[in-house]
Amino acid sequence: MTISMDELFKNLKSHSFAFEDELIELRRSLHQYPETGWAEFQTSKTLQSYLAGRGLEKTYQTAGTGFYLDICGESNGPTIAYRADMDALPIQDRKEKPYASKKAGFAHLCGHDVHSTIAAGVARLLHRYRHELHGTVRVFWQPAEEVTPSGAPMILKDGILDDIEAIYGIHCDPTLPSGSFSSRPGAETGSFDTFEVTIDTPSTSHSARPHDGKDTIWIASQIMNHFYQMIGRVTDVRKPAVIAICTFHAGDAMNVIPHHVTFGGTLRTMNEQQRQKLREYMKEITSDIGKLNGVDARVRLGGGSPSVINNYQLYRFMRKVISSQLGDEKFLDRDQSIGAEDFAFYTQRFPGLFLRVGTAHAPDTSYPLHHSSFDVDERVIASAGALMAYTLIRHLRDRVLHVKPPVSSAESLLSEQ
């Protein structure tokens, strides 16, 4: 006999909190042994071992170190997906906690250990309540969110999502208090591209006589100035964009103008047309200034992720779920973020919803993402797992999207909204 949705949510919370200590132990195990993108071998093994010990041993590898499992309901219906990322960052963990990273120079400072653990809790709950599922939930753990090329395109290439109707994902947010959630419809994050400019001449030259050679650093500074000035001059100021130059490598001697200079950084936008316009402008400026000064100047642009586009129907549904079960005050409309997230590749192809989970409870859990002392309020793990399991069950029961076909691009999603 199917129970009411309110009763189901209470039961999911009760069971999630019953194994909360296990989930926290799992999170701490992952946290102590972080692995960066495409090298999450032990992370994947630890998660699969945990799941197998709870009756979920049938997992399938994908995208290298990634894996997934299906929880099939007792009633027929569509397939939806839930994604967690697994990789850590090459940063030294400086917090003084017994579960701090044991690997020098590496740490989970973006919460992916938490995301992976919540997904394990979601899988356990869905498995126990599969009689409430009107379809299938594919839970998958993705490698390499933090690096370029990232893991999402490889997941898509492997085809494991070809039959899904919608996709959900979450992310820790240390700017929100524990127990609260936030999202927004439409563009939720910015696109992300890396760039590296290289300037070469046949020979070095003397600093006393720069006119006799090619001053590569002076030429580089011209290109950099053009890059910095293009936001708001080449593009519409009402469409956010930011460029940051983060590396610069040149000579070693104080009196020698080097023959080789490189600098690089990131370009972030909130609009795909603007993104492509700026990429082309950077190519033209680099080439033209190089030709004007008689040097070889070129820019290499890395293909980062586009913007996360939250489907409007899923946004309204998620807001309704949180408001009805937790209270209106627990859902906050999120401002646009210029940060990037490779969940965006999924929302280019399918209706998706990316939800932020508040993890701040005290000063030690309020450090920003990627901070060397980043940590979370671990009490959110069980509660977030219960909420997402409930959301997935209710999505399939309510047929939120009315079996709409997958969309092919972020622009299609925006026009739908």
C-alpha distance (Angstrom), angle and dihedral (degrees) to the residues before:
residue distance angle dihedral
M1 . . .
T2 3.82 . .
I3 3.79 113.6 .
S4 3.80 126.4 -143.1
M5 3.78 119.0 -85.9
D6 3.80 92.2 -115.6
E7 3.78 91.2 52.8
L8 3.78 90.7 45.4
F9 3.81 91.5 54.8
K10 3.81 91.2 50.0
N11 3.79 90.4 50.5
L12 3.80 92.9 47.8
K13 3.81 90.9 51.4
S14 3.78 91.6 47.3
H15 3.79 93.4 51.7
S16 3.79 93.2 42.1
F17 3.79 92.3 53.7
A18 3.82 89.4 46.3
F19 3.80 89.2 68.4
E20 3.81 97.0 30.2
D21 3.81 92.5 115.9
E22 3.80 90.0 54.9
L23 3.78 91.1 51.6
I24 3.79 92.7 49.3
E25 3.80 89.9 49.4
L26 3.80 89.3 51.1
R27 3.79 91.8 49.5
R28 3.79 91.8 50.2
S29 3.79 91.6 49.3
L30 3.79 90.3 53.9
H31 3.79 90.8 44.0
Q32 3.79 93.9 54.9
Y33 3.80 93.9 52.1
P34 3.81 107.0 40.0
E35 3.79 122.4 -180.0
T36 3.79 127.6 -166.0
G37 3.79 128.6 -130.0
W38 3.81 118.1 -48.4
A39 3.82 90.6 5.8
E40 3.83 100.4 76.7
F41 3.81 93.2 123.5
Q42 3.80 98.8 132.2
T43 3.81 92.0 36.9
S44 3.79 90.9 55.9
K45 3.79 91.7 44.9
T46 3.81 92.7 49.6
L47 3.80 92.7 50.5
Q48 3.79 94.5 46.1
S49 3.79 91.0 47.6
Y50 3.80 90.4 52.1
L51 3.81 91.9 49.9
A52 3.81 93.8 45.6
G53 3.79 89.5 54.2
R54 3.81 88.8 57.7
G55 3.78 97.9 50.1
L56 3.80 97.9 -87.2
E57 3.78 101.1 107.6
K58 3.81 97.9 134.2
T59 3.81 101.8 92.4
Y60 3.80 130.0 148.2
Q61 3.79 129.2 -146.2
T62 3.79 121.1 -122.6
A63 3.80 137.3 168.5
G64 3.80 94.6 9.6
T65 3.79 107.4 -70.3
G66 3.81 94.8 14.8
F67 3.78 124.8 101.7
Y68 3.79 141.7 179.1
L69 3.77 143.5 -165.0
D70 3.78 135.1 -161.5
I71 3.79 124.9 -131.4
C72 3.79 104.7 -160.0
G73 3.78 119.0 -158.7
E74 3.77 125.6 -136.1
S75 3.81 88.5 -118.6
N76 3.80 124.9 62.2
G77 3.78 120.1 -109.3
P78 3.81 145.0 120.2
T79 3.79 127.5 -52.4
I80 3.79 121.5 -110.6
A81 3.80 128.2 -178.9
Y82 3.78 137.9 -133.9
R83 3.80 118.8 -162.6
A84 3.81 133.7 -157.3
D85 3.81 126.9 178.8
M86 3.81 122.5 -140.2
D87 3.80 112.4 -169.3
A88 3.81 129.8 107.2
L89 3.80 133.1 -151.9
P90 3.83 132.7 -102.7
I91 3.82 92.4 -115.8
Q92 3.81 130.2 116.6
D93 3.81 113.3 -106.9
R94 3.82 107.5 -129.6
K95 3.78 102.8 175.3
E96 3.77 117.6 113.1
K97 3.78 101.9 -129.2
P98 3.81 129.1 127.4
Y99 3.80 89.3 -120.6
A100 3.82 95.2 50.3
S101 3.79 116.5 133.1
K102 3.79 115.4 -70.4
K103 3.81 92.0 -161.7
A104 3.80 112.4 86.0
G105 3.79 112.3 -126.4
F106 3.81 95.9 12.4
A107 3.79 131.7 88.5
H108 3.79 146.1 153.8
L109 3.80 96.3 -112.0
C110 3.80 98.1 149.3
G111 3.80 98.6 53.6
H112 3.79 100.0 -109.2
D113 3.80 89.4 135.6
V114 3.80 86.6 58.6
H115 3.81 92.5 46.9
S116 3.81 91.0 51.3
T117 3.79 91.9 48.0
I118 3.80 93.6 48.8
A119 3.81 88.5 51.3
A120 3.80 89.5 53.5
G121 3.79 88.7 52.9
V122 3.80 90.8 47.8
A123 3.82 90.6 52.0
R124 3.81 91.8 50.2
L125 3.78 93.0 49.9
L126 3.79 94.4 46.1
H127 3.80 90.4 48.7
R128 3.80 90.8 53.2
Y129 3.80 93.0 45.7
R130 3.80 98.2 37.7
H131 3.82 88.7 125.9
E132 3.82 85.2 70.5
L133 3.81 93.6 53.4
H134 3.80 118.1 102.8
G135 3.78 93.9 -165.5
T136 3.82 137.2 -10.6
V137 3.79 133.5 -51.8
R138 3.80 116.6 -155.1
V139 3.80 109.2 -157.0
F140 3.79 113.0 -166.7
W141 3.78 137.2 -179.3
Q142 3.80 112.5 -145.1
P143 3.81 126.2 -155.5
A144 3.80 127.6 -142.5
E145 3.80 107.5 21.1
E146 3.81 92.7 149.2
V147 3.80 99.2 53.4
T148 3.79 138.4 64.0
P149 2.97 120.2 -92.7
S150 3.79 87.3 36.8
G151 3.77 133.4 -159.8
A152 3.81 102.9 -106.0
P153 3.83 95.8 74.5
M154 3.79 89.5 50.7
I155 3.81 91.1 50.6
L156 3.79 88.7 52.2
K157 3.80 91.7 46.4
D158 3.80 90.3 53.7
G159 3.80 88.1 59.3
I160 3.79 98.1 -133.6
L161 3.81 90.7 132.4
D162 3.79 98.8 44.9
D163 3.81 93.5 107.4
I164 3.81 100.3 43.3
E165 3.81 126.1 117.1
A166 3.82 98.0 -157.9
I167 3.79 142.2 -8.3
Y168 3.81 134.7 -140.2
G169 3.80 132.0 -164.4
I170 3.79 138.2 168.3
H171 3.79 139.1 -153.9
C172 3.80 134.7 -163.2
D173 3.79 114.9 -108.6
P174 3.83 116.6 -164.4
T175 3.82 90.6 -173.7
L176 3.81 90.8 67.6
P177 3.81 126.2 70.5
S178 3.80 117.6 -109.8
G179 3.77 112.7 -87.9
S180 3.81 95.3 31.8
F181 3.78 129.3 103.0
S182 3.79 135.8 -162.6
S183 3.77 140.8 -168.8
R184 3.78 140.6 146.1
P185 3.80 135.9 -147.6
G186 3.78 120.1 -108.8
A187 3.80 122.1 5.7
E188 3.80 107.2 17.8
T189 3.81 101.3 165.6
G190 3.77 136.9 20.8
S191 3.77 128.8 -104.6
F192 3.80 116.4 -103.6
D193 3.79 130.6 -144.7
T194 3.77 130.2 166.3
F195 3.79 122.2 -146.4
E196 3.79 136.5 -169.9
V197 3.80 123.8 -169.6
T198 3.81 119.6 -158.0
I199 3.82 125.0 -166.4
D200 3.81 119.4 -170.3
T201 3.80 135.5 -179.0
P202 3.81 128.6 176.7
S203 3.80 94.4 -113.0
T204 3.78 146.6 14.9
S205 3.82 118.2 -111.6
H206 3.79 138.3 -151.0
S207 3.80 117.4 -91.0
A208 3.84 89.4 -136.8
R209 3.82 91.3 59.6
P210 3.84 109.9 33.8
H211 3.83 89.5 154.6
D212 3.80 89.4 67.5
G213 3.79 92.3 60.0
K214 3.78 141.1 17.0
D215 3.79 117.2 -71.9
T216 3.79 98.8 -143.5
I217 3.82 94.9 -178.7
W218 3.81 91.7 52.0
I219 3.82 89.3 49.2
A220 3.81 90.5 47.8
S221 3.81 90.0 52.0
Q222 3.81 90.2 55.1
I223 3.79 91.3 53.8
M224 3.81 91.5 45.9
N225 3.80 91.8 50.6
H226 3.79 90.9 51.7
F227 3.80 90.2 49.7
Y228 3.81 92.3 50.7
Q229 3.80 92.2 47.1
M230 3.80 98.1 48.6
I231 3.84 95.1 78.9
G232 3.79 105.2 90.0
R233 3.80 93.1 6.6
V234 3.78 101.9 60.7
T235 3.81 93.8 23.4
D236 3.79 137.2 46.0
V237 3.82 109.9 -91.4
R238 3.82 89.0 -143.0
K239 3.79 89.4 67.6
P240 3.82 108.5 68.6
A241 3.79 119.8 -125.1
V242 3.78 134.8 155.1
I243 3.78 134.2 -169.3
A244 3.78 122.6 -164.3
I245 3.81 127.2 -173.4
C246 3.78 106.4 -151.0
T247 3.81 106.6 165.4
F248 3.82 134.5 45.6
H249 3.80 124.9 174.5
A250 3.80 124.5 179.5
G251 3.81 139.8 134.3
D252 3.80 133.7 -22.3
A253 3.81 104.1 -144.2
M254 3.80 123.1 79.5
N255 3.83 92.9 -140.0
V256 3.79 101.8 39.3
I257 3.80 125.8 85.1
P258 3.81 104.0 -141.8
H259 3.78 123.7 -123.5
H260 3.81 92.5 -143.6
V261 3.83 129.4 50.1
T262 3.79 130.7 170.3
F263 3.78 132.2 -179.4
G264 3.78 132.5 169.6
G265 3.75 148.4 168.4
T266 3.79 142.5 140.8
L267 3.77 139.9 -59.4
R268 3.81 118.9 -154.0
T269 3.79 128.3 -176.9
M270 3.82 139.3 165.5
N271 3.81 96.3 -143.0
E272 3.80 127.3 62.7
Q273 3.80 95.4 -147.5
Q274 3.80 90.9 50.3
R275 3.79 89.7 47.3
Q276 3.79 92.6 56.2
K277 3.82 92.0 43.9
L278 3.81 92.1 54.0
R279 3.80 92.7 46.0
E280 3.80 90.7 54.5
Y281 3.80 91.9 45.2
M282 3.80 91.1 53.4
K283 3.80 90.4 52.7
E284 3.80 92.8 49.0
I285 3.81 95.6 45.8
T286 3.81 92.8 48.8
S287 3.78 93.4 48.2
D288 3.82 95.3 43.0
I289 3.81 95.8 48.6
G290 3.79 89.6 46.5
K291 3.81 91.7 52.8
L292 3.81 92.2 44.9
N293 3.81 90.1 56.0
G294 3.79 97.6 37.8
V295 3.80 97.6 -115.1
D296 3.78 136.1 117.8
A297 3.82 104.9 -103.5
R298 3.78 122.0 170.3
V299 3.80 138.6 161.1
R300 3.78 126.2 -144.3
L301 3.81 113.4 -155.4
G302 3.77 118.7 -158.6
G303 3.80 116.9 -144.0
G304 3.78 103.7 -120.2
S305 3.77 127.7 171.7
P306 3.81 127.4 -64.7
S307 3.82 123.2 -129.6
V308 3.80 121.6 -63.6
I309 3.81 105.6 -114.6
N310 3.79 113.2 -160.3
N311 3.79 113.6 -149.1
Y312 3.80 110.2 -119.6
Q313 3.83 95.2 -136.4
L314 3.80 92.0 50.9
Y315 3.80 90.9 46.2
R316 3.82 91.5 53.8
F317 3.79 90.7 44.9
M318 3.82 93.0 50.1
R319 3.78 91.7 47.5
K320 3.79 90.5 50.8
V321 3.81 92.0 49.3
I322 3.81 93.7 51.3
S323 3.79 94.9 42.7
S324 3.81 93.6 48.9
Q325 3.81 96.3 45.9
L326 3.81 103.3 30.5
G327 3.80 105.5 19.2
D328 3.80 134.6 -96.1
E329 3.79 91.7 -87.6
K330 3.81 91.4 63.3
F331 3.80 93.3 66.2
L332 3.79 119.0 70.9
D333 3.78 127.1 -174.8
R334 3.77 107.2 -121.4
D335 3.79 126.9 -134.4
Q336 3.77 116.5 -127.1
S337 3.79 113.5 -85.1
I338 3.79 121.7 -144.2
G339 3.81 88.4 -157.3
A340 3.80 117.8 103.9
E341 3.81 132.5 -121.6
D342 3.80 125.8 -179.0
F343 3.81 90.7 -139.5
A344 3.81 78.2 89.4
F345 3.80 91.1 81.1
Y346 3.79 88.9 63.1
T347 3.80 94.1 49.2
Q348 3.80 89.1 53.2
R349 3.80 88.1 65.4
F350 3.80 106.8 25.7
P351 3.80 139.3 30.0
G352 3.81 102.9 -91.5
L353 3.77 143.1 176.7
F354 3.80 124.9 -154.9
L355 3.80 113.5 -164.9
R356 3.81 128.4 -165.4
V357 3.81 116.9 -140.7
G358 3.79 118.2 -153.2
T359 3.83 111.5 -125.8
A360 3.83 103.6 169.2
H361 3.79 119.1 111.5
A362 3.81 104.8 142.4
P363 3.82 138.5 1.8
D364 3.81 92.3 -80.1
T365 3.83 91.1 57.4
S366 3.80 95.8 43.5
Y367 3.79 100.4 73.2
P368 3.83 111.9 121.7
L369 3.78 123.7 -104.0
H370 3.82 113.3 -76.7
H371 3.82 91.5 20.0
S372 3.81 112.2 138.8
S373 3.83 89.8 -122.2
F374 3.82 96.8 45.0
D375 3.81 115.1 146.3
V376 3.80 138.1 152.7
D377 3.78 140.4 -134.7
E378 3.80 97.4 -103.7
R379 3.79 91.9 -154.6
V380 3.80 88.7 80.5
I381 3.82 92.2 67.7
A382 3.80 98.6 76.2
S383 3.80 94.8 37.2
A384 3.82 94.2 48.2
G385 3.80 90.0 47.6
A386 3.79 91.3 53.9
L387 3.81 92.1 47.4
M388 3.80 94.0 50.1
A389 3.81 93.5 45.3
Y390 3.79 88.7 51.5
T391 3.82 91.1 47.2
L392 3.79 92.6 52.3
I393 3.81 93.1 47.2
R394 3.78 91.8 48.1
H395 3.81 92.9 45.3
L396 3.81 89.5 59.2
R397 3.80 93.5 42.8
D398 3.82 94.9 47.8
R399 3.84 94.9 38.8
V400 3.80 87.9 -137.3
L401 3.80 95.5 -170.5
H402 3.81 96.3 37.4
V403 3.81 88.5 -128.0
K404 3.80 95.1 -62.7
P405 3.83 113.2 -179.0
P406 3.81 117.7 -107.2
V407 3.80 114.9 -87.7
S408 3.77 120.6 -127.1
S409 3.77 103.8 -142.3
A410 3.78 146.5 21.4
E411 3.81 89.0 -114.8
S412 3.81 90.3 58.0
L413 3.78 90.1 54.4
L414 3.78 91.6 49.7
S415 3.80 92.6 49.9
E416 3.82 89.1 50.3
Q417 3.78 89.3 57.6
